[in-house]
Amino acid sequence: MKIVAIAIGAHGTTASVPIFGGIYEAALVCALGAAVAAAGGATRGDEARGEVSINEYRGRQTREDVFEFAEKPRVERQGDKWVITFAGKGMCDATAAIVDKDGKIVRHLASGVLGKNAPWPFKQDSLTQSLEWDGKDDRGQPAPEGCKVKVGLGLKTTLDRYIGDEPRLNAGGLVMACDGAGNVYSVADDGSSRITVLDR
């Protein structure tokens, strides 16, 4: 499996990152969508393997508006895992994910504010980070060929679209559930016993 790192900054520009002795990925991203969100960095795959860890809460932390890499992301294969390293210049939001050849996130590695209260698996009290990836997706299955590592600084969440904005889905007592394939099931508790499946 060939892994290439790309680094996305706050204004949507990517950094050129040498990986595996001379493979480069450089691009200009016109707009960033919703930030990669992985609360605390734990994923279903981690939970299934019993690997969920947390960092100690060290109090409120102020974000810095410094969205630059002091050390651009690098990827190195070490045995059966890949190690992703990078360093930020300030205590800002950072996120790391594995994306497939189409840019779809297949594994959420970490997301949060760097610094004293950084969430696991980020190191606290450090702007220099090292993350490990086992080659698997969020469900614990082997990731597809052609994946890339995506590391971003200073990302912010933006609204893509409303889900369930159809009035029939917003009946009183609405219950929602999600299956392993990502389908969302909504059950209206309005006397109709209606079940709706949302597949994206």
N, C-alpha and C positions, 0 to 999 in steps of 0.2 A: 504494500500500500504506500503510495507516495503522498506525503503530507507537505503542504506549502503553507506558510504563514502569511497572513495579511493583517495589517494594523490599521484600524480606522480611528481617526481623530475626531475631535468635537465638531469640526466644521465639514466633516464628510470627506476629508482627504485621506488617502491611504499612504502608508510609508512603504518604501522598497525594502524588502527584507530578504537577505541572502539565507537560503536554506539548502542543506545538503551540498555544499561546495559549489554554489553558483546558480541555483535555480532562483529566479526572482519573480515576484508578483507585485506589480505596481498598477494602480488605477486611480481614477478620480470618481468619487461617488457623489452624485449631485444632491441627493437628499437621503437622510437616514429615516428609516421607519421606526416602529416601536423598538425600544431597547430590548436586548435579550434579558429576560427576567427569569432569574432562578433564585428565589428567596433563600439566602444563605448558601447557595451553591449546591445543596443536596438535590438529588434527582431520584426518580423511582428506581432506577437501576442501582443506585447507591443503597437505597433502603432495602431492596431485595437481597443485596449481598451483605447486609448488616454493617455497612460502613459509614453510617451517618454520624458525623461529629459536629460539634459546635465550638465556637470561640467564646471565651468569657466576655460578658458585657462590661465595658469599661467606661460607661457614661456617654453622654451626648457628644457628638463630634461635629465640628463645622467643616463643610465642604469648601475646598478652595477652587477657584475658577482658573485653574492651570491645567490645560488639556494637552500636554505634550509628553512625549516619551523621552526620558533621560537615557533609556536603553531600549532600542527597538526590539520587538518580539523575535524570539528565536525558538526553533523546535529542534530537539535532538532525540534520536531513538536510543533508548537504554534498555536493552534486553527485550522484554515483551511489552514495554510501555513507551510513551513519548513524554518528554519533559518540555514544557513551554515556559520560557523565562522572559521577563520584561521588567522595566522600571519606569515609573511615572515621575514627573517633576513636582507634582503637588498631590494633596489629599483630595482627589476627585473621584467621581464614579468611574468604575472600571468594570468591564465585562469580558468574559472569554467563553467562546463556544466553538464547537466543531460543526462545520457546515458541509453539506454534500456538494456534488459538482454543479447543482442547480442553485446553490446558495441557501437551501433550506436547512435550518438548524436541526441537527440530529443528536447533539449532546450539549447540554448546558453545563459548563464547567464551574463558573463562578461569576458572581455579580454583586457589587456593593461598593461602598466608599473605602478607599485605601486609608490606612492610618491606624490610630490607637484602637478603634472599635471595628476593624474590618471583619466581615463575616468569614467563616470557614468556607472554602479551603484557603483563602488568602491568609498571609502571615500578618499578624497585628504589629503595629509600631514599625512598619517597614513600607517603603515605596518600591522596593525591589521584591518581585514576586517570582515564585516557581510553582507551577501547577503540573500535576501528572494526569495523563490520559491513558486508559487501558485499551484503547482501540474499540470500545463499545459505545452503543448509542444510549439514549436515556432509558431504554427498556432493558438494558443489559445484553443486547444482541450485538454481534459484530457489525461495525459501521460499514457502509458501502465503500467500494473503491472510489478513489478520486477526492477524498475529503480534504478540507483545508481548516486551518486554525484561524479564527477571527478574534482579534483582541481590540477592544474599543475603549476610549477614554472620553469622559464628559458626555455620555449619551443621555438622552432624556426621552421619556415616554411621550408619544403623541397618539392621538385617537385615530385609529385606522377606520373603524366602522362600529356601529352598534350591532350587537347580536341580540336577537329577540325583540326588535323594534316593531314587529307586526303586532297590532292590538290583540289578536287572538292568542298570542303567546304570553301576554302580560296579564292574564286573568288572575284574580285574587287567589292566593294559596299556591302559586306556582312552585313546583318542585323540579329541580334539575339534577342530572347525574351524567357522568362521563364514563365511557368504556375504554378499554385498552387501545382501541384503534383511533381514538380521538373524537368519536361521535358523541354529541351531546343530546341527551334525551330530556325533553321537558314534559311534565305531566301536569295538566291543568286541574286544579281542585275547584272547578266551578260547576260541578254537577254533570259535565259532559264526558268525563273519563277519557279525555283526548290525550294521546301520546304523540308528540312530534319529535322526529329525529333530525338533528342539524348536523350535516356532515362537512361543513366549512362555510 
